[in-house]
């Protein structure tokens, strides 16, 4: 089911099916979906009162926070490498 290098993959996240259309491999899309599902389940365990919308937003906020921290760490590592190369 490929059209213009895009494929459609159906995944389950938080007990709902979603069809993802993109250029990534099916295994990559499934991995991403699995990680989102795990993060949602982890957050729900600590916050049982959250409805699905609030749970999804909290998951997105947590994931973006993790992403920004990793991005900062990456920039710091690049800076360290540059310093070593300059010496």
Jmol script that loads the backbone (N, CA, C; Angstrom):
load data "model"
ATOM      1  N   UNK A   1       0.825  -1.197   0.000  1.00  0.00           N
ATOM      2  CA  UNK A   1       0.000   0.000   0.000  1.00  0.00           C
ATOM      3  C   UNK A   1       0.865   1.255   0.000  1.00  0.00           C
ATOM      4  N   UNK A   2       1.733   1.358  -0.951  1.00  0.00           N
ATOM      5  CA  UNK A   2       2.614   2.516  -1.022  1.00  0.00           C
ATOM      6  C   UNK A   2       2.159   3.455  -2.124  1.00  0.00           C
ATOM      7  N   UNK A   3       2.107   4.748  -1.823  1.00  0.00           N
ATOM      8  CA  UNK A   3       1.715   5.753  -2.792  1.00  0.00           C
ATOM      9  C   UNK A   3       2.647   6.944  -2.583  1.00  0.00           C
ATOM     10  N   UNK A   4       3.448   7.273  -3.615  1.00  0.00           N
ATOM     11  CA  UNK A   4       4.416   8.359  -3.509  1.00  0.00           C
ATOM     12  C   UNK A   4       5.360   8.153  -2.329  1.00  0.00           C
ATOM     13  N   UNK A   5       5.879   6.933  -2.191  1.00  0.00           N
ATOM     14  CA  UNK A   5       6.797   6.568  -1.109  1.00  0.00           C
ATOM     15  C   UNK A   5       6.176   6.656   0.278  1.00  0.00           C
ATOM     16  N   UNK A   6       4.877   6.731   0.373  1.00  0.00           N
ATOM     17  CA  UNK A   6       4.203   6.758   1.664  1.00  0.00           C
ATOM     18  C   UNK A   6       3.471   5.440   1.864  1.00  0.00           C
ATOM     19  N   UNK A   7       3.479   5.001   3.101  1.00  0.00           N
ATOM     20  CA  UNK A   7       2.728   3.789   3.401  1.00  0.00           C
ATOM     21  C   UNK A   7       1.774   4.063   4.551  1.00  0.00           C
ATOM     22  N   UNK A   8       0.757   3.220   4.633  1.00  0.00           N
ATOM     23  CA  UNK A   8      -0.266   3.337   5.666  1.00  0.00           C
ATOM     24  C   UNK A   8      -0.094   2.171   6.622  1.00  0.00           C
ATOM     25  N   UNK A   9       0.073   2.488   7.901  1.00  0.00           N
ATOM     26  CA  UNK A   9       0.238   1.457   8.921  1.00  0.00           C
ATOM     27  C   UNK A   9      -0.797   1.713  10.008  1.00  0.00           C
ATOM     28  N   UNK A  10      -1.525   0.685  10.380  1.00  0.00           N
ATOM     29  CA  UNK A  10      -2.498   0.803  11.463  1.00  0.00           C
ATOM     30  C   UNK A  10      -1.847   0.311  12.749  1.00  0.00           C
ATOM     31  N   UNK A  11      -1.940   1.148  13.780  1.00  0.00           N
ATOM     32  CA  UNK A  11      -1.350   0.831  15.081  1.00  0.00           C
ATOM     33  C   UNK A  11      -2.396   1.036  16.167  1.00  0.00           C
ATOM     34  N   UNK A  12      -2.165   0.429  17.298  1.00  0.00           N
ATOM     35  CA  UNK A  12      -3.031   0.624  18.455  1.00  0.00           C
ATOM     36  C   UNK A  12      -2.288   1.442  19.500  1.00  0.00           C
ATOM     37  N   UNK A  13      -2.928   2.520  19.933  1.00  0.00           N
ATOM     38  CA  UNK A  13      -2.399   3.358  20.994  1.00  0.00           C
ATOM     39  C   UNK A  13      -3.523   3.594  21.983  1.00  0.00           C
ATOM     40  N   UNK A  14      -3.284   3.212  23.204  1.00  0.00           N
ATOM     41  CA  UNK A  14      -4.258   3.387  24.285  1.00  0.00           C
ATOM     42  C   UNK A  14      -5.615   2.786  23.908  1.00  0.00           C
ATOM     43  N   UNK A  15      -5.543   1.566  23.405  1.00  0.00           N
ATOM     44  CA  UNK A  15      -6.723   0.770  23.056  1.00  0.00           C
ATOM     45  C   UNK A  15      -7.574   1.367  21.924  1.00  0.00           C
ATOM     46  N   UNK A  16      -6.970   2.176  21.086  1.00  0.00           N
ATOM     47  CA  UNK A  16      -7.655   2.713  19.909  1.00  0.00           C
ATOM     48  C   UNK A  16      -6.759   2.513  18.698  1.00  0.00           C
ATOM     49  N   UNK A  17      -7.382   2.261  17.559  1.00  0.00           N
ATOM     50  CA  UNK A  17      -6.618   2.073  16.323  1.00  0.00           C
ATOM     51  C   UNK A  17      -6.444   3.396  15.600  1.00  0.00           C
ATOM     52  N   UNK A  18      -5.235   3.595  15.079  1.00  0.00           N
ATOM     53  CA  UNK A  18      -4.909   4.793  14.306  1.00  0.00           C
ATOM     54  C   UNK A  18      -4.183   4.358  13.048  1.00  0.00           C
ATOM     55  N   UNK A  19      -4.499   4.982  11.932  1.00  0.00           N
ATOM     56  CA  UNK A  19      -3.783   4.727  10.696  1.00  0.00           C
ATOM     57  C   UNK A  19      -2.787   5.860  10.503  1.00  0.00           C
ATOM     58  N   UNK A  20      -1.524   5.486  10.431  1.00  0.00           N
ATOM     59  CA  UNK A  20      -0.439   6.447  10.271  1.00  0.00           C
ATOM     60  C   UNK A  20       0.024   6.393   8.823  1.00  0.00           C
ATOM     61  N   UNK A  21       0.102   7.538   8.183  1.00  0.00           N
ATOM     62  CA  UNK A  21       0.574   7.629   6.798  1.00  0.00           C
ATOM     63  C   UNK A  21       1.907   8.367   6.828  1.00  0.00           C
ATOM     64  N   UNK A  22       2.928   7.755   6.256  1.00  0.00           N
ATOM     65  CA  UNK A  22       4.221   8.411   6.245  1.00  0.00           C
ATOM     66  C   UNK A  22       5.247   7.635   5.455  1.00  0.00           C
ATOM     67  N   UNK A  23       6.450   8.168   5.427  1.00  0.00           N
ATOM     68  CA  UNK A  23       7.538   7.575   4.667  1.00  0.00           C
ATOM     69  C   UNK A  23       8.423   6.660   5.502  1.00  0.00           C
ATOM     70  N   UNK A  24       8.218   6.641   6.807  1.00  0.00           N
ATOM     71  CA  UNK A  24       9.024   5.785   7.683  1.00  0.00           C
ATOM     72  C   UNK A  24       8.646   4.321   7.482  1.00  0.00           C
ATOM     73  N   UNK A  25       9.570   3.440   7.856  1.00  0.00           N
ATOM     74  CA  UNK A  25       9.297   2.011   7.741  1.00  0.00           C
ATOM     75  C   UNK A  25       8.191   1.611   8.716  1.00  0.00           C
ATOM     76  N   UNK A  26       7.519   0.523   8.395  1.00  0.00           N
ATOM     77  CA  UNK A  26       6.446   0.027   9.261  1.00  0.00           C
ATOM     78  C   UNK A  26       6.983  -0.287  10.652  1.00  0.00           C
ATOM     79  N   UNK A  27       8.179  -0.856  10.715  1.00  0.00           N
ATOM     80  CA  UNK A  27       8.750  -1.201  12.029  1.00  0.00           C
ATOM     81  C   UNK A  27       9.023   0.054  12.850  1.00  0.00           C
ATOM     82  N   UNK A  28       9.452   1.128  12.197  1.00  0.00           N
ATOM     83  CA  UNK A  28       9.702   2.383  12.913  1.00  0.00           C
ATOM     84  C   UNK A  28       8.387   2.964  13.448  1.00  0.00           C
ATOM     85  N   UNK A  29       7.365   2.986  12.621  1.00  0.00           N
ATOM     86  CA  UNK A  29       6.062   3.518  13.036  1.00  0.00           C
ATOM     87  C   UNK A  29       5.504   2.695  14.195  1.00  0.00           C
ATOM     88  N   UNK A  30       5.639   1.381  14.106  1.00  0.00           N
ATOM     89  CA  UNK A  30       5.154   0.518  15.201  1.00  0.00           C
ATOM     90  C   UNK A  30       5.929   0.777  16.491  1.00  0.00           C
ATOM     91  N   UNK A  31       7.241   1.000  16.382  1.00  0.00           N
ATOM     92  CA  UNK A  31       8.051   1.305  17.561  1.00  0.00           C
ATOM     93  C   UNK A  31       7.604   2.615  18.192  1.00  0.00           C
ATOM     94  N   UNK A  32       7.421   3.640  17.377  1.00  0.00           N
ATOM     95  CA  UNK A  32       6.973   4.937  17.888  1.00  0.00           C
ATOM     96  C   UNK A  32       5.613   4.784  18.579  1.00  0.00           C
ATOM     97  N   UNK A  33       4.694   4.098  17.941  1.00  0.00           N
ATOM     98  CA  UNK A  33       3.360   3.893  18.522  1.00  0.00           C
ATOM     99  C   UNK A  33       3.455   3.139  19.845  1.00  0.00           C
ATOM    100  N   UNK A  34       4.314   2.149  19.886  1.00  0.00           N
ATOM    101  CA  UNK A  34       4.493   1.373  21.114  1.00  0.00           C
ATOM    102  C   UNK A  34       5.041   2.244  22.244  1.00  0.00           C
ATOM    103  N   UNK A  35       5.981   3.108  21.928  1.00  0.00           N
ATOM    104  CA  UNK A  35       6.545   4.000  22.943  1.00  0.00           C
ATOM    105  C   UNK A  35       5.509   5.010  23.433  1.00  0.00           C
ATOM    106  N   UNK A  36       4.686   5.526  22.522  1.00  0.00           N
ATOM    107  CA  UNK A  36       3.612   6.444  22.928  1.00  0.00           C
ATOM    108  C   UNK A  36       2.623   5.716  23.830  1.00  0.00           C
ATOM    109  N   UNK A  37       2.255   4.497  23.451  1.00  0.00           N
ATOM    110  CA  UNK A  37       1.332   3.693  24.249  1.00  0.00           C
ATOM    111  C   UNK A  37       1.905   3.431  25.647  1.00  0.00           C
ATOM    112  N   UNK A  38       3.180   3.088  25.704  1.00  0.00           N
ATOM    113  CA  UNK A  38       3.829   2.836  26.998  1.00  0.00           C
ATOM    114  C   UNK A  38       3.816   4.094  27.865  1.00  0.00           C
ATOM    115  N   UNK A  39       4.143   5.229  27.266  1.00  0.00           N
ATOM    116  CA  UNK A  39       4.190   6.494  28.015  1.00  0.00           C
ATOM    117  C   UNK A  39       2.795   6.858  28.522  1.00  0.00           C
ATOM    118  N   UNK A  40       1.776   6.662  27.681  1.00  0.00           N
ATOM    119  CA  UNK A  40       0.407   6.958  28.115  1.00  0.00           C
ATOM    120  C   UNK A  40       0.003   6.057  29.276  1.00  0.00           C
ATOM    121  N   UNK A  41       0.351   4.770  29.186  1.00  0.00           N
ATOM    122  CA  UNK A  41       0.013   3.845  30.264  1.00  0.00           C
ATOM    123  C   UNK A  41       0.745   4.210  31.551  1.00  0.00           C
ATOM    124  N   UNK A  42       2.006   4.611  31.426  1.00  0.00           N
ATOM    125  CA  UNK A  42       2.801   5.018  32.585  1.00  0.00           C
ATOM    126  C   UNK A  42       2.181   6.239  33.270  1.00  0.00           C
ATOM    127  N   UNK A  43       1.799   7.226  32.490  1.00  0.00           N
ATOM    128  CA  UNK A  43       1.199   8.438  33.050  1.00  0.00           C
ATOM    129  C   UNK A  43      -0.172   8.136  33.640  1.00  0.00           C
ATOM    130  N   UNK A  44      -0.933   7.275  32.974  1.00  0.00           N
ATOM    131  CA  UNK A  44      -2.267   6.927  33.478  1.00  0.00           C
ATOM    132  C   UNK A  44      -2.181   6.191  34.818  1.00  0.00           C
ATOM    133  N   UNK A  45      -1.153   5.370  34.989  1.00  0.00           N
ATOM    134  CA  UNK A  45      -0.977   4.660  36.265  1.00  0.00           C
ATOM    135  C   UNK A  45      -0.852   5.637  37.430  1.00  0.00           C
ATOM    136  N   UNK A  46      -0.185   6.754  37.185  1.00  0.00           N
ATOM    137  CA  UNK A  46       0.011   7.747  38.232  1.00  0.00           C
ATOM    138  C   UNK A  46      -1.139   8.744  38.330  1.00  0.00           C
ATOM    139  N   UNK A  47      -1.981   8.810  37.300  1.00  0.00           N
ATOM    140  CA  UNK A  47      -3.074   9.798  37.238  1.00  0.00           C
ATOM    141  C   UNK A  47      -4.338   9.140  36.696  1.00  0.00           C
ATOM    142  N   UNK A  48      -4.933   8.279  37.451  1.00  0.00           N
ATOM    143  CA  UNK A  48      -6.088   7.503  36.991  1.00  0.00           C
ATOM    144  C   UNK A  48      -7.302   8.355  36.638  1.00  0.00           C
ATOM    145  N   UNK A  49      -7.366   9.572  37.152  1.00  0.00           N
ATOM    146  CA  UNK A  49      -8.545  10.431  36.929  1.00  0.00           C
ATOM    147  C   UNK A  49      -8.528  11.143  35.573  1.00  0.00           C
ATOM    148  N   UNK A  50      -7.425  11.079  34.834  1.00  0.00           N
ATOM    149  CA  UNK A  50      -7.324  11.813  33.571  1.00  0.00           C
ATOM    150  C   UNK A  50      -8.190  11.193  32.480  1.00  0.00           C
ATOM    151  N   UNK A  51      -8.913  12.051  31.751  1.00  0.00           N
ATOM    152  CA  UNK A  51      -9.619  11.553  30.575  1.00  0.00           C
ATOM    153  C   UNK A  51      -8.599  11.406  29.446  1.00  0.00           C
ATOM    154  N   UNK A  52      -9.009  10.823  28.342  1.00  0.00           N
ATOM    155  CA  UNK A  52      -8.080  10.515  27.250  1.00  0.00           C
ATOM    156  C   UNK A  52      -7.431  11.769  26.668  1.00  0.00           C
ATOM    157  N   UNK A  53      -8.189  12.837  26.530  1.00  0.00           N
ATOM    158  CA  UNK A  53      -7.631  14.066  25.971  1.00  0.00           C
ATOM    159  C   UNK A  53      -6.548  14.636  26.877  1.00  0.00           C
ATOM    160  N   UNK A  54      -6.828  14.733  28.155  1.00  0.00           N
ATOM    161  CA  UNK A  54      -5.827  15.257  29.096  1.00  0.00           C
ATOM    162  C   UNK A  54      -4.622  14.328  29.171  1.00  0.00           C
ATOM    163  N   UNK A  55      -4.868  13.031  29.127  1.00  0.00           N
ATOM    164  CA  UNK A  55      -3.781  12.056  29.136  1.00  0.00           C
ATOM    165  C   UNK A  55      -2.897  12.232  27.902  1.00  0.00           C
ATOM    166  N   UNK A  56      -3.508  12.434  26.741  1.00  0.00           N
ATOM    167  CA  UNK A  56      -2.749  12.620  25.504  1.00  0.00           C
ATOM    168  C   UNK A  56      -1.914  13.896  25.561  1.00  0.00           C
ATOM    169  N   UNK A  57      -2.495  14.983  26.081  1.00  0.00           N
ATOM    170  CA  UNK A  57      -1.762  16.248  26.171  1.00  0.00           C
ATOM    171  C   UNK A  57      -0.607  16.115  27.159  1.00  0.00           C
ATOM    172  N   UNK A  58      -0.853  15.497  28.289  1.00  0.00           N
ATOM    173  CA  UNK A  58       0.205  15.301  29.280  1.00  0.00           C
ATOM    174  C   UNK A  58       1.321  14.418  28.718  1.00  0.00           C
ATOM    175  N   UNK A  59       0.948  13.416  27.948  1.00  0.00           N
ATOM    176  CA  UNK A  59       1.944  12.560  27.296  1.00  0.00           C
ATOM    177  C   UNK A  59       2.771  13.372  26.306  1.00  0.00           C
ATOM    178  N   UNK A  60       2.113  14.218  25.527  1.00  0.00           N
ATOM    179  CA  UNK A  60       2.828  15.066  24.563  1.00  0.00           C
ATOM    180  C   UNK A  60       3.774  16.024  25.279  1.00  0.00           C
ATOM    181  N   UNK A  61       3.321  16.635  26.362  1.00  0.00           N
ATOM    182  CA  UNK A  61       4.160  17.572  27.117  1.00  0.00           C
ATOM    183  C   UNK A  61       5.378  16.845  27.696  1.00  0.00           C
ATOM    184  N   UNK A  62       5.164  15.686  28.281  1.00  0.00           N
ATOM    185  CA  UNK A  62       6.274  14.902  28.838  1.00  0.00           C
ATOM    186  C   UNK A  62       7.255  14.488  27.754  1.00  0.00           C
ATOM    187  N   UNK A  63       6.733  14.058  26.624  1.00  0.00           N
ATOM    188  CA  UNK A  63       7.588  13.608  25.528  1.00  0.00           C
ATOM    189  C   UNK A  63       8.398  14.768  24.964  1.00  0.00           C
ATOM    190  N   UNK A  64       7.778  15.925  24.797  1.00  0.00           N
ATOM    191  CA  UNK A  64       8.501  17.093  24.291  1.00  0.00           C
ATOM    192  C   UNK A  64       9.558  17.538  25.292  1.00  0.00           C
ATOM    193  N   UNK A  65       9.254  17.468  26.572  1.00  0.00           N
ATOM    194  CA  UNK A  65      10.236  17.793  27.604  1.00  0.00           C
ATOM    195  C   UNK A  65      11.453  16.872  27.483  1.00  0.00           C
ATOM    196  N   UNK A  66      11.203  15.575  27.342  1.00  0.00           N
ATOM    197  CA  UNK A  66      12.299  14.613  27.164  1.00  0.00           C
ATOM    198  C   UNK A  66      13.102  14.929  25.910  1.00  0.00           C
ATOM    199  N   UNK A  67      12.414  15.270  24.831  1.00  0.00           N
ATOM    200  CA  UNK A  67      13.066  15.597  23.569  1.00  0.00           C
ATOM    201  C   UNK A  67      13.980  16.814  23.728  1.00  0.00           C
ATOM    202  N   UNK A  68      13.470  17.875  24.363  1.00  0.00           N
ATOM    203  CA  UNK A  68      14.271  19.090  24.532  1.00  0.00           C
ATOM    204  C   UNK A  68      15.501  18.842  25.395  1.00  0.00           C
ATOM    205  N   UNK A  69      15.356  18.025  26.442  1.00  0.00           N
ATOM    206  CA  UNK A  69      16.514  17.680  27.277  1.00  0.00           C
ATOM    207  C   UNK A  69      17.556  16.926  26.457  1.00  0.00           C
ATOM    208  N   UNK A  70      17.118  15.974  25.656  1.00  0.00           N
ATOM    209  CA  UNK A  70      18.052  15.234  24.806  1.00  0.00           C
ATOM    210  C   UNK A  70      18.721  16.149  23.786  1.00  0.00           C
ATOM    211  N   UNK A  71      17.965  17.080  23.243  1.00  0.00           N
ATOM    212  CA  UNK A  71      18.510  18.029  22.270  1.00  0.00           C
ATOM    213  C   UNK A  71      19.592  18.898  22.923  1.00  0.00           C
ATOM    214  N   UNK A  72      19.339  19.349  24.146  1.00  0.00           N
ATOM    215  CA  UNK A  72      20.333  20.134  24.886  1.00  0.00           C
ATOM    216  C   UNK A  72      21.582  19.299  25.169  1.00  0.00           C
ATOM    217  N   UNK A  73      21.384  18.044  25.576  1.00  0.00           N
ATOM    218  CA  UNK A  73      22.520  17.154  25.834  1.00  0.00           C
ATOM    219  C   UNK A  73      23.337  16.939  24.570  1.00  0.00           C
ATOM    220  N   UNK A  74      22.661  16.775  23.453  1.00  0.00           N
ATOM    221  CA  UNK A  74      23.322  16.586  22.165  1.00  0.00           C
ATOM    222  C   UNK A  74      24.154  17.817  21.803  1.00  0.00           C
ATOM    223  N   UNK A  75      23.568  19.003  21.983  1.00  0.00           N
ATOM    224  CA  UNK A  75      24.286  20.242  21.684  1.00  0.00           C
ATOM    225  C   UNK A  75      25.518  20.371  22.583  1.00  0.00           C
ATOM    226  N   UNK A  76      25.387  20.009  23.849  1.00  0.00           N
ATOM    227  CA  UNK A  76      26.526  20.066  24.775  1.00  0.00           C
ATOM    228  C   UNK A  76      27.617  19.091  24.345  1.00  0.00           C
ATOM    229  N   UNK A  77      27.233  17.894  23.928  1.00  0.00           N
ATOM    230  CA  UNK A  77      28.214  16.914  23.451  1.00  0.00           C
ATOM    231  C   UNK A  77      28.929  17.405  22.202  1.00  0.00           C
ATOM    232  N   UNK A  78      28.183  18.003  21.274  1.00  0.00           N
ATOM    233  CA  UNK A  78      28.807  18.570  20.076  1.00  0.00           C
ATOM    234  C   UNK A  78      29.797  19.665  20.449  1.00  0.00           C
ATOM    235  N   UNK A  79      29.415  20.491  21.413  1.00  0.00           N
ATOM    236  CA  UNK A  79      30.309  21.544  21.880  1.00  0.00           C
ATOM    237  C   UNK A  79      31.590  20.972  22.483  1.00  0.00           C
ATOM    238  N   UNK A  80      31.448  19.921  23.271  1.00  0.00           N
ATOM    239  CA  UNK A  80      32.616  19.257  23.865  1.00  0.00           C
ATOM    240  C   UNK A  80      33.521  18.676  22.785  1.00  0.00           C
ATOM    241  N   UNK A  81      32.927  18.044  21.775  1.00  0.00           N
ATOM    242  CA  UNK A  81      33.716  17.488  20.688  1.00  0.00           C
ATOM    243  C   UNK A  81      34.461  18.577  19.924  1.00  0.00           C
ATOM    244  N   UNK A  82      33.785  19.693  19.690  1.00  0.00           N
ATOM    245  CA  UNK A  82      34.408  20.799  18.973  1.00  0.00           C
ATOM    246  C   UNK A  82      35.595  21.345  19.752  1.00  0.00           C
ATOM    247  N   UNK A  83      35.433  21.465  21.086  1.00  0.00           N
ATOM    248  CA  UNK A  83      36.523  21.953  21.934  1.00  0.00           C
ATOM    249  C   UNK A  83      37.737  21.018  21.824  1.00  0.00           C
ATOM    250  N   UNK A  84      37.492  19.716  21.856  1.00  0.00           N
ATOM    251  CA  UNK A  84      38.581  18.735  21.774  1.00  0.00           C
ATOM    252  C   UNK A  84      39.265  18.801  20.426  1.00  0.00           C
ATOM    253  N   UNK A  85      38.489  19.014  19.367  1.00  0.00           N
ATOM    254  CA  UNK A  85      39.067  19.109  18.023  1.00  0.00           C
ATOM    255  C   UNK A  85      39.899  20.369  17.875  1.00  0.00           C
ATOM    256  N   UNK A  86      39.485  21.450  18.545  1.00  0.00           N
ATOM    257  CA  UNK A  86      40.201  22.724  18.446  1.00  0.00           C
ATOM    258  C   UNK A  86      41.503  22.716  19.244  1.00  0.00           C
ATOM    259  N   UNK A  87      41.633  21.832  20.193  1.00  0.00           N
ATOM    260  CA  UNK A  87      42.860  21.768  21.041  1.00  0.00           C
ATOM    261  C   UNK A  87      43.937  20.950  20.408  1.00  0.00           C
TER     262      UNK A  87
END
end "model"
wireframe off; spacefill off
backbone 0.3
color backbone group
